Amino acid sequence: MYKLDLPIDYKEAAAIERRRNMEEQRKSRIFNAKVRTIGVDVQALEQQMKDRKQQEEYERRRTEAFASDAVRNDKISLLLQKRQEQDVRELNSALNEFRMLHQQPESRREFDLYDPDYLKKDKPARISDDDPRCTISGLQKFEGEDLNSKARRKYQQEQLREWSLEQSKEREQAMNNQYKADRLYELKMKELDQRAMELQQAEEECRRAINMATADYNNALANEREHKERLAKQQELDDNMTEIANHIFGDVLTENPAVAQSAFGPHRVIVDRWKGMSPQQLEQIKAEQERQRKEKERLRQEEELRNKEWDRQRVANARAGMLLEREMARKKAELNRQQIDENRRLAQEQRAHQEFLDKEVYTNPPTAAYFMQFNTSTR
């Protein structure tokens, strides 16, 4: 006896479902006449190539993004390291400066207890008579005492003498400086006056030279203009006389027929110089016209004869064409009658053949189930 309640294998069921879906997709591609190909699924291959290219492009962009991030991170780390080093240097410098300015040994509160120069800095018991430390209870100074009177008086005398000598020296030095300054000022003013006079004299000479050069240049220009005017008048007079002589003795007034001949041939003339045809030329023209008239009359007679011949041939061809058309019409009517008889015979044969097929051959016609068995699988 067979065991039918076996557990369902979900993995196998998923594989079967996947193959079934793939088969349905393949059917939709194969049975579609617009996209079906023989032997190779081109759409699937193109999709695979497209997916592979997209994956390669994604990997390339991802690699480039990682590389750019690495470069940027390296630059940022270098900048941060340099900034950190700069901050450390600035902190050390500020610390040393703070120590030098605010943490000297002399600024400590207890420095006076262990100052090595304490005795050197200490004041004596009495500096002078007006020392504020010499109080009444100290018994170091009494009323009326002046212990430094001689030294002070001597110092005051020497100070007065030095002041007097210094004032006299300063007065002499001031007088000497004032004298030298006045002397230098006078010399400078004389030098400036002399230079101004020289510059004024040079300017006047330069102006005189410029005026003379300008006058000479203007005179030269005037002389040259007068000379050119004389030459122009003389040239104009000569040109007028030459033109008058050319008109008088030229070919225009003398009516020379040779001037009308063109260099391009004897049959061509120059229009603005032509004075008319000669009697010989007129006779030649009349003779040529008479010859052309006779030639035209001969051609007209030949044309009349040619037209009469063409008319005769056209009438003959029309009569022959009419006879030929009648013959062709009779033959066409005969052919149409023969074709009708042949078509009637063929129709009778086809009807007999169709009746034979319907009654003898096609006795078992196919149903819709017969056609439904095709195109149900891709294999």
Long-range contacts (C-beta under 8 A, 24 or more apart in sequence): 23-378, 26-378, 27-377, 27-378, 30-378, 31-375
